Amino acid sequence: MKLWWQTLTNTLSGMLQKPMWMMLIGSLCLMSVVYMHGTVWDLPVAVVDQDHSPASRMLIRQLNATPKMTAVIYPGLPEAQRDLGLRKVFAVLVLPQDLEKKMLAGNAVSLPVFGDATNRMANGQIQVDVLAAWQQVLGHYNRALMQQQGFSARQAAVVLTPFIGQTQDLFNPGISFAAIVFPGLLVMMMQHTLLIASVRVNITLRSQGQPPLAVTLGALSALIPVWLFLSLVLFGLWPWLLGYRQTATLPELLLLTLPFQLAVLGLGKLVTECLHRIEHIYLSLSFITTPVYYLSGTLWPVQSMPDWVRGFAMMLPSTWGTRMIAGVNQMGLPLREVSGDVMMLLLLGAGYALLGLLIARLRDPRRRRKTAVS
């Protein structure tokens, strides 16, 4: 116990004297300022009005009434397509000639829309708002046509919308897709930096021979207070400054991030012993960050992955950490709902650590010499 405590204090003192880990806060804050508004606002959309009718003007007013779009009137399609290529606008909407005449005659009407697919989030938001504005205009004209045929206003409303639905948020992740992507980004950065730090500690200890287990545990335990502090800043303070909805308290965040860190420390031990050489370790950690981010379930649901890919994703601490922290801190899940994730992280950490210790023991040159002599 004394040797463990002495190693922990010496390692922690060295990290506090040269706080290179503080670079994580600066770099992550710089990366995450793109989510400061939480969602996209005032997206310029080019509108080419070839009809100049009350219906086309109504649709333009509905587009301007949406909180995330601004209709910019263009005289012709070539000018709008040019600005779309220059990314001055995010989409081009064409209101075809005889739009209102076809609507009053009950004929099918299609609205040509050209979108900038390179920005998936903005393009998706424009698509949703255009459909909503178009449905409002269609509803207005359908009610007018039905009233001309003898329907009362109440009867027309019942036929067009027989059911009035209400939505109630059960698990409200926030105001946009960024509310889930953001904690996933934080978890990935925490995993990557802690993995590098743990690998560095393991390499340093291995260069000194085969230190006692208490020394190894003490050096790795010194990383936990530092990354717990980083967890409070990244999962608690920084999202609060950006204005994201949070439902977990600071003690709950600490309770959730501790098993995640233990799992990453165990994975760091396994990576060190498997790759063995320093250059192989750092090159591997540099290349696997992006694939692991995609496998975590943040950008694509784990349930939609092939079975063998999903099995591999379940072996990564980031998959369980993202689901656990985002579920409690952004979606309002109670702690008991993520108890299975906590247990899985603890099992992963213990399994990885034991496997790493076994590989280290098998690679021990002293053990090899004993085996050769016998």
N, C-alpha and C positions, 0 to 999 in steps of 0.2 A: 504493500500500500504506500509505503514511504517512497519507494522508487517510482511508482506511478505518479504520485503527486509532484515529486521533484521534476520529472520529465515534463509533466503538464505545465507547471509554472514556468519552466525555462523556455519551452516552446512558445507559450502564450506571450511571455515577455518579449521574445524576439519578434513576434508578429506585431505587437503593439509599438515597438520601437521603429519598425519599418513597415508602416501600414500600406503595403502595396495592394491589399485587398480592397482598399477604399476606391480604387480605380473602377471597381464593379459598379459602385453607386453612380459615379460620374458618367460612365459609358452607357449604363442602362437608362439613366434619366435622359440622356441625349437621344437614345433610340426611341424612347416611349413618348416623346413630346408630340409625335405624329398623332397620338390618341388623345391629345389634350381636349379637343372639342367633343370627344366621345363619338361623334358621327360626322357625316358630311353635311354641309349647309350651302345653300344658294348655288347650286350647280347650274351653270349657264347651258341652256339648250336652245339650239337654233330652230326656229319655226318658220317654215316657208308656207305662207297662206296663199293658195291658188284659188280659193273659193270666195273669200271676202264676204261671207254671209253671216247672219246672226249666229248660226251654229258654230262656225269656225271662231268667231270672236268670243263666244261663250267658252269654248274649249281653251282658248288662250287665257282667259280670265281664271278658269279653274286650275290651269297649270301654274299661274303666278300665285294662286292662293295656297299652293302646297308650300310647306316650310323649307323644302330642300331643293327647290327648282326655281330658276328664273328664265322666263321665255324671252329670247332675243329674236326679234323679227328680222328676216332676211328677204330681199326682193326676189332672189332666185336660188335654185338648188346648187349651181356651181360654186357660188360664193360661200354657201353654208358648208359644202363638202371641203372646200379649201381650208376654211377655218377649223373644221374637224380634224383635218390632217395636221394642221399646225397646233392642235390641242388648245385652241381658244374656246372651244365649246366641247361638251362631253357627248352630245348626241344631236342628230338632225331629225326633226319631225316634219313630215310633209302632209299638209291638209289638201287633199286633191280637189280638183274642180268638180262642181256639182255635188259637193258633199251634202249640203242640206237637202237638195232635191232628191237625192237617193234615199236619204233617211226618211223623208216624208212619204216617199213612195214605197217604203218597206223593203228596199233593195239592200243587198249586202254591201257593206262599205269596209274597205281596208285602209289603214293608215300606214304608209311606208315610214319606217324608223331606221336610221343608221346610227349605230352606237359605237363608242370607243371601248372595245372589249379588253384593251390592255389594262383598264382600271375596273376590275371586277366589282368592287364594292359600289363605286359610283354608278356603274352601268346597271347593276341590279336595282339600286334605289330609283333610278330614272324609270326603269321598266315598271316598277310597282306604282309610282306616282302617275305615269302616263295612263296606265290601265284604270286607276282609280278615277282620274279626271274624265276619261272617255266614258266610263260607266255612269258617271253623274250626268253627263250630257245626254247619253242614250236614255237614261231614266226620265229626264225632263221631256224629251221629245216623245217617248212612248206614252207618257201620261197625257200629253196633249193630243196624240192620235186617238187614244182610248176615249177621251172626253168628247172628241168630235163624233165618235160612234155611239154616243149616248151613255157612256159610263159616268158615274159621279166621281168626284175627286177621291172619296173614300174607297169606292169600289176599285178604282184604278190603282190606288196605293196597295190594296189588299192583293190584287192580282200580281202586281210587280214584285212586292215584297210580302209574301204571305206570312213569313215569320220574322220577327224582330229579335235578333240575337244580341246578347251582351257577353262581352269577354271580361274575365276577371283574372288578374295576374296571380298565379300560384307561386311560381318561382320566377321572379323578375330579374333577369341577369343584367339589366341596365337598359340603355337606350339604343344600343347597336351591337353589331357583330364584334366590335372591338372590345366590348366588355368581357368576352370570353377569350379572345385572342390575347388580350393584354396579360391576364394571369398566366396563360400558357407560356408566353414569352418570358415572364419572370421566373417560372419554374425551370425552364430550359437553361436560362442563364445561371441560376443557382446551381443546377446540376453540373453544368459544364465547369464553372469556376471551382466548385468544391471537389469535383473529380480531379482537376489539375492540381489543386493543393494537396489532396490526399496522395496522389501519385508522387508528387514531389517529396512528401514526407516519407513515403515508403522507399523511394530511391535513396534518400539520404540515410535512412536507417540501414538499408541493405549494403550500402557502401562501407559501413562500419562493421561488417561481419553479420553475425546472427545475434542481435540484441535480445535480452529477455522479453517475454511477452508483456510484462508490466511496462517496459520502456515503449514498446510499440503502441500499446493502448493509451499510454499517457500522451505520446506525441499526437496521435490521432484525436484524442479527446480535447486537445487544445484548440482544434479547429471548430468544435461545436459552439463555444460561446461567441466566437467571431461571426459565424454564419447564422446564429440565432439573432444576433444584432442586425445583420443584413436582412434577415427575414422580416423583422419588425419594420425596417425602413421600406423595403420593397413591397411587402404584402399589406402593410398597414398605413404608413405615413404617406408614401408616394401616391397610391391610388386615391387617398383622401384629398391630397393637394390637386389632383387632376379632376376631382369631382365625381368619382365613380361611387356607386352605391355599394356599401359594405355591410354585411350582417354579422360578421364574426368579431369577437372581442380580441384584444391583444393576447390574453392568456390562451385563448382558443387557437390563435395563430401559432403561438409557440408550441402548443401541444400537438398541432398537426405537422409542423415542419420538423420536429425532432425525429420521428420515425423515418421521414423522407431523407434526412441527412444521414441517419444510420445506414439506410439502404445504399446511399451513394458512397459512403465510406467503405462498405463491404465490396461494392462494385469496383472501387478504386484499387483495393487490395488484389482482387482477381485480375484486373487489367494489368497491373504491374507485374504480377508473377507470370501471366501468360505471354506477354510480349517481351518482357525481360529487359530488352535493350532500350536505352533512354530515347534514342532517335525514333525508334519504332513507336514508342508510346505517344510521344508528342505529335508525330505525323498522324497517327490513328485518331487521336482526340480532335485534331483539327478537321479531319474529313468526315467524321461521323456525326457532327453536331446537327447539320441540316437534315439528314435522313431521320435521325432520332426525333427531331421536332415534328416531322410529318407523321411519324409513327405514334406520337403521343396522344393522338385523338383530338388535337386542338383545331387543325385545319381540315380533317376528314374523320368522320366517325369510325371508331374502332370496329363497330358492328358491321360496317360495310366492307371491311377488308377481307381478303381471302383468309381461310382458316389458318394456314401456316404463317401468314404475315401477322395475323392477330395474335397467334401464339408467341411470336417473337416480340411483338409490342408489349405483351403482358409481362415479359421478363425485364422490362425497363422501369426503373423507379419513376421516371418522368411521366409515364402513362398514368400511374396510380396517383402521383402527386398532383398532376394537373386536375384530374377529376375530383380529387378530394378537396383541394384548396379552393378551386373555382366553385364547387358545389356548396361549400359552407360559407365562403366569404362573399360570393356574388349571387348565388341562387337561394340562399337562406335555408339550406338543409340543416337539420339538427345533427349534432355530433354522432348520435347513435346510428344515423344512416350511413356514415362513412367508417364505421368501426371495422368492417371487412377490409376496406382499403388500408387502414392502419395495420391490421394484422398481416396483410399481404406484404406490406413494405418491411415489416420486422422480419418476416420469413425470408424475403429476398436478401436483406442485409446479412442475416445470419448464414444463409446458404452460400452467398458469395464470399463472405469472410472465411468460412470453414473450407471452402473449395480452394481459396487462395492460399491459406495456411498449409493445406495438404500438398498443393503444387510446390510451394516453397520448401517443404520438408523433403519432397522427392528430389528436388534439385539441389539439396544441400550437399556440397562436395564432401563433407566429413562423413555423411551417411553413405555416399557412394564408395568412399574408400573402405569403410567398414564392411560393406557388402562385397567388395572385391576381395578383401582379405579372407573373409569367411568362405 
